[in-house]
Amino acid sequence: MTLAERNWRVIGEATDDGPLTMALEEIAAETAADGGPATVRVYTWPDVLSLGYNQDPDTVDWAFCEREGISVTRRPTGGGAIYHDHYADLSYSIVVPAESAPGDLMDCYALFCEPILDAFAEIGVDARFVGAERAAVHQPACYLRALHPAHDIVGPDGRKIGGNAQYRRKDAVVQHGSLSVSLRPERHCGCFTGKPDVDAFRERVGAIDEYVDVERAEIVETLRATLAEWADAEEDAWSDDERVRARERAESKYATDAWIRQTE
């Protein structure tokens, strides 16, 4: 069955804690794989540092995060850590059965990022995939890692304003990404033990509010609308069963030290 033939739902904007945010995505993949709707959603994190799947927990300044009220979780996707500010960051995900997604990774990124680039265009930001790879500024920080033309989005001045990642299960594909609405570089850089230089961060990373004067609520609605139009999705919500299973998954996996800190 093609993507166009699928039954789609759009969910958002919603805010859940970090472990539940990741658990809901995993449950959405199970729902899609079991014949339920594919999902597009828009969501916000409540001041969370999300680590890449293989990231060394020693790169995190745990004392800073605790002092500043920044919780820490780990994504099932690779890359470096991202500080998701409750206001400055906006995220999305696309969850589909594996059989309906392009098998080629580059083709899949190109297709799934179409509504993201459309959203930038709708709010007046000239955004595009970065034209060529760029060297890393600070490896543990996702927004300061090497830029890649497949999934890193830059603004009109070449600074990164959006990143995307995928993980592929046998039966489902999940793509999620982050859009930079505003910047709080001191908090972002402070989350790491080897503190990235704030000026270097500003040189590499841009934000929507630096390019256009648009209210955050309009950005949220534009992203939701472009995702819904791209997928021809119906407004919906998580089922009670999905919520229960996601909370159980969060508690048994995504909120544990074994997952977050990679302890045995």
C-alpha positions in Angstrom: 0.0 0.0 0.0 1.4 3.4 -1.0 1.6 6.4 1.3 -1.3 8.0 -0.5 -3.5 5.0 0.1 -2.8 5.0 3.8 -5.2 6.2 6.4 -3.4 9.2 8.2 -4.0 11.1 11.3 -2.4 14.4 12.5 -1.8 15.0 16.2 -0.6 18.2 17.9 0.6 20.5 19.2 1.1 18.4 22.4 3.7 18.5 25.2 4.7 15.5 27.2 7.8 14.6 29.2 10.8 13.3 27.4 10.4 9.6 28.0 6.7 9.7 27.1 7.4 11.7 24.0 9.7 9.0 22.7 7.4 6.2 23.9 4.4 7.6 22.0 6.5 7.6 18.9 7.3 3.9 19.4 3.7 3.1 20.0 2.7 5.0 16.9 5.1 2.8 14.9 3.4 -0.3 16.4 -0.1 1.1 15.6 0.9 1.8 11.9 2.6 -1.6 11.5 -0.6 -3.3 12.9 -2.8 -1.8 10.3 -3.8 1.4 12.2 -3.3 4.9 10.9 0.0 6.4 9.9 0.8 9.4 12.0 2.1 12.9 11.5 2.4 15.0 14.7 3.7 18.3 16.0 5.0 18.4 19.6 7.0 20.4 22.1 9.4 19.2 24.7 9.3 20.7 28.3 13.0 21.8 28.5 14.6 18.4 27.7 18.1 17.4 26.5 17.6 14.4 24.1 20.7 12.3 23.6 21.5 10.5 20.4 21.2 6.7 20.6 25.0 6.1 20.8 25.9 9.2 22.7 28.4 8.9 25.7 26.5 10.1 28.8 29.8 11.6 30.1 29.3 14.3 27.5 26.4 15.7 29.5 26.8 18.2 32.4 24.3 16.4 34.6 24.7 19.0 37.4 23.9 21.9 35.1 20.9 20.1 33.7 19.6 19.3 37.2 20.2 22.9 38.4 18.5 24.4 35.4 15.5 22.1 35.5 16.4 20.4 32.2 15.5 16.7 32.1 17.4 14.2 30.0 16.2 11.4 27.8 17.7 9.4 24.9 16.4 9.1 21.4 16.3 5.9 19.3 17.9 7.9 16.5 21.6 8.7 16.1 23.4 12.0 16.2 24.3 14.3 19.0 22.3 15.8 21.9 19.7 18.5 21.3 18.4 20.9 23.9 14.7 21.2 23.3 13.5 24.4 24.9 9.8 24.5 25.6 9.4 27.7 23.6 12.4 27.9 21.3 12.2 24.4 19.8 9.4 22.8 17.8 9.4 19.2 16.8 7.5 16.9 14.4 7.4 13.2 13.5 6.2 11.1 10.6 5.4 7.4 11.3 4.5 5.0 8.6 4.6 1.2 7.9 7.9 0.2 6.4 6.3 -1.2 3.3 5.0 2.3 2.3 8.2 4.2 2.8 10.9 4.6 0.2 13.6 2.0 0.7 16.4 4.4 -0.2 17.3 6.6 2.8 18.1 9.7 0.7 14.8 9.4 -1.2 12.9 8.9 2.1 14.5 12.0 3.7 13.7 14.1 0.6 10.0 12.9 0.6 9.4 13.3 4.3 11.0 16.7 4.5 8.8 18.1 1.8 6.1 19.4 4.3 8.9 20.7 6.6 10.4 22.9 3.8 6.8 23.9 2.8 6.2 25.1 6.4 9.4 27.2 6.3 8.3 28.7 2.9 4.8 29.4 4.2 6.1 31.5 7.1 8.5 33.3 4.8 11.9 31.7 5.6 14.1 30.7 2.6 15.1 27.3 3.9 16.8 24.5 2.0 19.0 21.4 2.6 22.6 22.4 3.2 24.4 22.2 -0.2 27.5 20.4 1.0 28.9 18.7 4.1 30.5 21.0 6.7 32.9 20.0 9.5 31.7 19.6 13.1 32.1 22.4 15.6 31.4 20.3 18.6 30.6 16.6 18.1 28.4 15.9 21.2 25.9 18.7 20.2 23.6 17.7 17.4 23.3 21.3 16.0 27.1 21.7 16.0 27.9 18.3 14.4 28.9 18.0 10.7 26.1 19.2 8.4 24.8 16.7 5.9 22.9 17.5 2.7 20.5 14.6 3.3 18.8 15.9 6.5 20.2 19.3 7.7 18.2 22.4 6.8 19.7 25.8 6.7 18.3 29.3 6.5 19.1 32.1 3.9 22.4 32.8 5.6 23.5 29.2 5.7 23.0 28.6 9.4 21.2 25.5 10.6 17.6 25.9 11.5 16.3 22.3 11.3 17.6 18.8 11.7 16.0 15.5 10.9 16.7 11.8 11.7 15.2 8.4 11.0 15.1 5.1 12.6 13.9 2.0 10.7 12.3 -1.0 12.3 11.5 -4.1 10.4 7.8 -3.1 10.2 7.8 0.7 10.4 9.8 3.9 9.7 9.9 6.9 12.0 11.3 10.3 11.0 11.4 13.1 13.5 13.0 16.5 13.5 13.5 19.8 15.3 12.9 23.3 14.0 14.6 26.2 15.7 12.0 28.9 16.5 14.3 30.9 18.7 17.7 30.6 20.4 18.9 30.2 23.9 22.5 29.3 23.2 23.8 29.7 26.8 21.4 27.0 28.0 22.0 24.8 25.0 25.8 25.0 25.3 25.6 24.7 29.1 24.2 21.1 28.9 27.6 19.7 27.8 30.7 19.0 29.8 33.0 20.3 27.1 31.2 23.6 26.8 30.7 24.6 23.2 31.6 28.3 22.5 28.4 30.4 22.5 29.7 32.6 19.7 30.5 29.6 17.6 27.0 28.3 18.3 25.5 31.5 17.0 27.6 31.4 13.9 26.4 27.8 13.1 22.8 27.9 14.3 20.0 30.2 13.3 16.3 30.6 14.3 13.1 31.5 12.6 12.6 34.6 14.7 15.9 36.0 13.4 14.6 35.9 9.8 10.9 36.7 10.1 8.5 38.4 12.5 6.0 35.6 13.1 4.2 34.5 16.2 5.1 31.1 17.5 1.5 30.0 17.4 1.4 30.7 13.7 4.6 28.6 13.2 3.0 25.7 15.1 -0.2 25.9 13.1 1.6 26.2 9.8 3.7 23.1 10.5 0.6 21.2 11.6 -1.2 22.3 8.4 1.6 21.4 6.0 2.0 18.0 7.5 -1.7 17.4 7.4 -2.0 18.5 3.8 1.0 16.5 2.7 -0.4 13.3 4.2 -4.1 14.1 3.6 -4.5 13.5 7.4 -7.5 13.7 9.6 -7.4 15.6 12.9 -7.1 12.9 15.6 -5.6 12.1 19.0 -3.9 9.2 20.8 -6.3 6.4 21.8 -6.6 5.6 25.5 -4.9 2.3 24.8 -2.0 4.0 23.1 -1.6 6.4 26.0 -1.6 3.5 28.5 0.9 1.5 26.5 3.1 4.5 26.0 3.2 5.3 29.7 4.2 1.7 30.5 6.9 1.8 27.8 8.2 5.1 29.1 8.5 3.7 32.6 10.0 0.4 31.6 12.4 1.8 28.9 12.8 5.5 28.2 12.8 6.8 31.8 15.4 4.2 33.0 19.0 4.8 33.7 19.8 1.7 31.6 18.4 3.6 28.6 19.4 7.2 29.4 22.8 6.7 31.1 23.5 3.3 29.4 24.0 1.6 32.8 23.7 -2.1 33.1 
